[in-house]
């Protein structure tokens, strides 16, 4: 299993990217961009789907499935692949969100 540094690429205190696998690229995913509140799933061609994090991040895969079924015509198998990939990396995502939140609080306190 790779470490979170290998999966997450921090762009700023407000945004990070999740490296995508070749299999996700093959099914039409171009980028996964996260913030402290949501992840945007960018499709090849320019469309994006915003999925807000549920209260329990462990249930994030269910939110992904619901939003992708609602907003796309992706086959269920492709949705399952996206869901599984993000479920595998949910701990890394959670860690990055917590770091971003604590970094924002520290900056606000120093003003």
PyMOL commands that set and color helices and strands:
alter all, ss='L'
color gray80, all
select helices_A, chain A and resi 4-7+22-26+57-71+76-88+90-109
alter helices_A, ss='H'
color red, helices_A
select strands_A, chain A and resi 8-10+16-18+29-34+38-43+48-52
alter strands_A, ss='S'
color yellow, strands_A
deselect
rebuild
show_as cartoon
